[in-house]
Amino acid sequence: MNRVERLAAIILLLQEQAYTSQQIARHFEVSRRTILRDVQALSEMGVPVIAQEGPGGGYSLPQHYRVEPLPLTRQEIFLLMLSLSAIEKLSDLPFRQERASLKAKLRAALPKKELSGADGMLRSVEVDLPPRDMRTPYLEPLMLAAQQNQWVRVEYHSSRRPSTLHLLPHQIYMQEGYWYCRAYTHERTAERTYRIDRIRRLNSPAQDFVPAPIAQEMPYEHISHPQVSVRLTPLGVAQMESNRYLGQRISILEDGSGELVFRCPPDELDWYARYFASLGKEVQVRAPEELRRRLRRLGEFLAQQYGNR
């Protein structure tokens, strides 16, 4: 993106709401000093940028000030179509029927020459998502419940047992082809994450359902939670880097190996034991001792199951 395009994009950004210089810098992945120069340039060009200092301040534009967006460039069209082609690989997604009409409308509205160039770029680039056969019929109702802050009653089949739960959805996200719902659970008085394809039924709560006051949970890495310390081989680093939560926390050493230190609630040690066991010799858990004990029990079970008979 050249400077002229960035200046136009800053105007469009400030038409939506106020932003600080730091927020704008992060948005465009440039320095704060660059944004300060850009705002000065916009003011000199006659754009009525309003600067408000102090807490809650930032840059904004008058409420009725509007500038028509510039035509999309070939690179911008490529990014847009690449995103659409990626979600087409999902077994399920919200507003599935609207996806086809959206793509047709976009192709009809975009400049033919730039669209043709973007199509050529798309033929050599692909976003790989693992194929999944699972359907998520309650994806859209959960999105609506999260948006409206509404409780729902679900029949959930985990890998262990079925259960009936009352959930207050907070966030919907997709990871490695699976859709997940992060929600506060009435029965467990805690926040948990659920795979949406494992929800067998979803309804409104019964009329006599009265949710208890939401308990104030400790932060995930609260100082009272056990500290996990792990050493990874270079291959272990490569395998764990794709993990949504742990990958970004690895400290890479000069020889390519890695170290991982974090805290977690005690009731999640069992999950981490199974996860680290799946990495085999590529990971060495140093602490806590309770996690090491659970790994030993898993090892003893496997040795017994696959020992000589």
C-alpha positions in Angstrom: 0.0 0.0 0.0 1.5 3.4 -1.0 1.0 6.6 0.9 -1.9 7.9 -1.2 -3.8 4.7 -0.7 -3.1 4.8 3.1 -4.3 8.4 3.4 -7.5 7.5 1.7 -7.9 4.4 3.9 -7.3 6.5 7.0 -10.2 8.8 6.0 -12.5 5.8 5.5 -11.4 4.3 8.9 -12.1 7.6 10.7 -15.6 7.8 9.1 -16.6 4.8 11.2 -15.4 5.9 14.6 -12.5 7.6 16.5 -9.1 5.9 16.7 -5.9 6.7 18.5 -2.7 7.1 16.5 -1.4 3.9 18.0 -4.6 2.0 16.9 -4.3 3.4 13.4 -0.6 2.4 13.3 -1.4 -1.2 14.3 -4.2 -1.3 11.7 -1.8 -0.4 8.8 1.3 -2.0 10.4 3.3 1.1 10.3 4.9 3.3 13.0 3.0 5.8 15.1 5.3 8.5 13.8 4.2 7.7 10.2 0.5 8.0 11.2 1.2 11.4 12.9 2.8 12.6 9.6 -0.2 11.2 7.6 -2.7 13.0 9.8 -0.8 16.2 9.4 -0.8 15.7 5.6 -4.6 15.2 5.7 -5.1 18.4 7.7 -3.0 20.3 5.2 -5.1 18.9 2.4 -8.2 20.3 4.0 -9.6 17.1 5.5 -11.3 18.2 8.8 -9.5 15.7 11.2 -10.6 16.3 14.8 -7.9 15.6 17.4 -9.1 15.0 21.0 -6.5 14.6 23.7 -6.8 12.7 27.0 -8.5 9.4 27.9 -11.0 8.3 25.3 -9.5 10.7 22.8 -8.0 10.2 19.4 -8.7 11.2 15.8 -12.1 11.4 14.2 -14.1 13.2 11.5 -17.2 15.3 11.6 -20.3 13.1 11.8 -21.6 14.0 8.3 -18.2 14.1 6.5 -18.0 11.4 3.9 -15.6 10.5 1.1 -16.4 7.9 -1.6 -14.1 4.9 -1.3 -11.4 4.5 -4.0 -11.8 1.5 -6.5 -10.3 -1.7 -5.3 -6.8 -2.5 -6.5 -5.9 -5.9 -8.0 -4.2 -6.9 -4.8 -7.2 -5.9 -2.7 -9.5 -7.9 -5.0 -7.1 -10.9 -4.7 -7.3 -10.8 -0.9 -11.1 -10.5 -1.0 -11.5 -13.5 -3.3 -8.9 -15.5 -1.5 -10.9 -15.2 1.7 -14.0 -16.3 0.0 -12.3 -19.3 -1.6 -11.0 -20.3 1.8 -14.4 -20.4 3.5 -15.8 -22.4 0.6 -13.7 -25.4 1.8 -15.5 -25.5 5.2 -18.1 -28.2 5.6 -20.3 -25.6 7.2 -20.4 -21.9 7.8 -22.9 -19.2 8.8 -25.2 -17.8 6.1 -24.3 -20.6 3.7 -26.8 -19.7 1.0 -25.8 -16.0 1.0 -22.2 -17.0 0.2 -23.0 -17.9 -3.4 -25.0 -14.7 -4.0 -22.2 -12.6 -2.4 -19.6 -14.1 -4.7 -21.8 -13.5 -7.7 -22.5 -9.9 -6.7 -18.9 -9.1 -6.1 -17.7 -10.5 -9.4 -20.4 -8.4 -11.2 -19.5 -5.2 -9.4 -15.7 -5.5 -9.6 -13.7 -4.0 -12.5 -13.3 -6.8 -15.1 -9.6 -6.1 -15.8 -8.5 -6.1 -12.2 -10.8 -9.1 -11.4 -9.1 -11.1 -14.2 -5.7 -10.2 -12.8 -6.7 -11.3 -9.3 -8.1 -14.6 -10.7 -4.7 -15.3 -12.3 -3.0 -14.7 -8.9 -5.6 -17.1 -7.2 -4.6 -19.9 -9.5 -1.2 -20.1 -7.9 -2.3 -19.5 -4.2 -4.4 -21.6 -1.9 -5.4 -21.5 1.7 -5.4 -25.1 3.0 -8.1 -26.1 5.5 -8.5 -29.7 6.7 -11.6 -31.3 5.3 -14.4 -32.0 7.8 -17.6 -33.8 7.4 -19.3 -32.5 10.5 -22.4 -30.2 10.2 -23.2 -27.4 12.5 -26.9 -26.6 12.2 -26.9 -24.5 15.4 -24.0 -22.2 14.3 -26.3 -19.3 13.4 -28.5 -19.5 16.5 -25.4 -19.5 18.7 -24.1 -16.4 16.8 -27.4 -14.7 17.4 -27.4 -15.7 21.1 -23.8 -14.3 21.5 -24.8 -11.1 19.8 -27.9 -10.6 22.0 -26.4 -11.9 25.2 -29.1 -14.6 25.5 -29.0 -17.9 27.3 -29.7 -21.2 25.4 -30.3 -24.8 26.5 -28.3 -27.4 24.6 -28.0 -31.2 24.5 -24.2 -31.7 24.1 -22.5 -34.9 23.3 -18.8 -34.7 24.3 -16.3 -37.4 23.7 -17.2 -38.8 27.1 -20.9 -38.5 27.7 -24.1 -36.6 26.8 -25.3 -33.7 29.0 -27.9 -31.0 29.1 -26.4 -27.5 29.6 -27.5 -23.9 29.8 -25.0 -21.7 28.0 -24.5 -18.0 27.6 -22.4 -17.8 24.4 -19.6 -15.2 24.3 -17.6 -16.0 21.2 -17.8 -18.2 18.1 -14.6 -19.1 16.3 -13.2 -21.6 13.8 -10.0 -23.6 14.3 -8.6 -26.3 12.0 -11.9 -26.7 10.2 -14.0 -27.0 13.5 -16.4 -24.4 14.8 -16.2 -23.7 18.5 -18.4 -21.7 21.0 -16.8 -20.2 24.1 -19.6 -19.8 26.6 -20.4 -19.4 30.3 -21.9 -22.6 31.6 -24.7 -22.4 34.2 -24.2 -25.9 35.5 -20.4 -25.6 35.9 -20.4 -21.9 37.0 -17.4 -21.4 34.7 -16.5 -20.5 31.1 -15.9 -23.5 28.8 -15.4 -24.1 25.1 -17.7 -26.4 23.1 -17.4 -27.9 19.6 -20.6 -26.8 17.9 -20.9 -29.9 15.7 -21.4 -31.9 19.0 -24.5 -29.9 19.9 -27.4 -32.2 19.1 -30.3 -29.9 20.1 -30.6 -26.2 20.9 -33.7 -24.4 22.5 -34.5 -21.5 24.6 -34.3 -22.2 28.4 -37.5 -23.2 30.2 -39.6 -20.3 31.4 -38.7 -21.1 35.1 -35.0 -21.1 34.4 -33.3 -18.5 36.6 -29.5 -18.2 36.0 -27.4 -17.7 39.0 -25.2 -14.6 39.2 -22.2 -15.2 36.9 -19.3 -16.1 39.0 -16.1 -14.1 38.7 -13.6 -16.5 37.3 -9.9 -16.2 38.0 -7.9 -15.3 34.9 -6.6 -18.3 33.0 -3.0 -17.7 34.0 -3.8 -16.6 37.6 -0.7 -16.7 39.9 -2.4 -19.3 42.0 -2.7 -21.7 39.1 0.1 -24.3 38.5 2.9 -23.2 36.3 3.7 -25.5 33.3 7.3 -25.6 32.1 8.1 -27.5 28.9 11.2 -28.0 26.7 10.7 -28.7 23.0 12.9 -30.2 20.4 13.1 -28.3 17.0 10.5 -30.8 15.6 8.3 -30.3 18.7 8.4 -26.5 18.1 7.3 -27.1 14.5 4.5 -29.3 15.6 3.2 -27.0 18.4 3.5 -23.8 16.4 0.1 -24.5 14.8 -1.6 -24.6 18.2 -3.9 -21.6 18.5 -3.1 -20.9 22.2 0.4 -22.4 22.8 2.1 -21.7 19.5 2.5 -18.0 20.0 4.0 -18.5 23.5 7.0 -20.6 22.5 10.4 -19.0 23.1 12.7 -20.2 20.2 16.3 -20.9 21.2 19.3 -20.5 18.9 19.5 -24.2 18.1 15.8 -24.3 17.0 14.5 -25.9 20.1 12.0 -24.1 22.3 10.8 -23.4 25.8 7.2 -22.9 26.9 6.1 -21.5 30.3 2.5 -20.7 31.2 -0.1 -21.2 33.9 -3.4 -23.0 33.6 -6.4 -24.0 35.8 -5.7 -27.3 37.7 -8.7 -29.0 36.0 -7.0 -28.6 32.6 -3.9 -30.6 33.5 -5.5 -33.8 32.2 -6.0 -32.2 28.8 -2.4 -31.0 28.7 -1.1 -34.4 29.7 -2.9 -36.0 26.7 -1.7 -33.2 24.4 2.0 -33.4 25.5 1.9 -37.2 25.4 0.8 -37.0 21.7 4.1 -35.2 20.9 6.1 -38.1 22.3 9.8 -37.6 22.6 9.6 -34.1 21.1 8.5 -32.6 24.4 9.9 -32.8 27.9 7.6 -31.6 30.7 9.6 -30.2 33.6 6.8 -28.9 35.9 4.4 -29.2 37.6 4.9 -32.6 39.3 1.2 -33.3 39.0 1.3 -33.0 35.2 4.4 -35.3 35.2 2.5 -37.8 37.3 -0.4 -37.9 34.8 2.1 -38.4 32.0 3.6 -41.3 33.8 0.2 -42.9 34.3 -0.5 -42.5 30.6 2.9 -44.1 29.8 2.2 -47.0 32.2 -1.2 -47.6 30.6 0.3 -47.6 27.1 3.2 -49.9 28.1 0.6 -52.3 29.6 -1.7 -52.2 26.6 1.1 -52.7 24.1 3.5 -54.7 26.1 4.6 -58.2 25.0 2.0 -60.9 25.6 
